[in-house]
Amino acid sequence: MAQARIADFTVRVAPDRKLDVVREDPADNRILECAVKGKSEYLVTRDKHLLKLKRFESAQIIKVADFLHVVREAGSL
């Protein structure tokens, strides 16, 4: 099951901060709240509103292909 495999390398978070950064799509703010709480280095997405930000606090916001390039360069793939 995919959920079990993903659980091996993910951390569940419960955001404690309410954000209002993405006004065009308020639901995207929940994603940012999780990224902040989890102290994420990367937020990997296809969402145009989030990608427009490029970065939010500690998280660089990038497309999947760009993230795969970062991982390959780091020798993690």
Rosetta blueprint (number, residue, H / E / L):
1 M L
2 A H
3 Q H
4 A H
5 R H
6 I H
7 A H
8 D L
9 F L
10 T L
11 V L
12 R L
13 V L
14 A L
15 P L
16 D L
17 R L
18 K L
19 L L
20 D L
21 V L
22 V L
23 R L
24 E L
25 D L
26 P L
27 A L
28 D H
29 N H
30 R H
31 I H
32 L H
33 E H
34 C H
35 A H
36 V H
37 K H
38 G L
39 K L
40 S L
41 E L
42 Y E
43 L E
44 V E
45 T L
46 R L
47 D L
48 K H
49 H H
50 L H
51 L H
52 K H
53 L H
54 K L
55 R E
56 F E
57 E L
58 S L
59 A E
60 Q E
61 I E
62 I E
63 K L
64 V H
65 A H
66 D H
67 F H
68 L H
69 H H
70 V H
71 V H
72 R H
73 E H
74 A L
75 G L
76 S L
77 L L
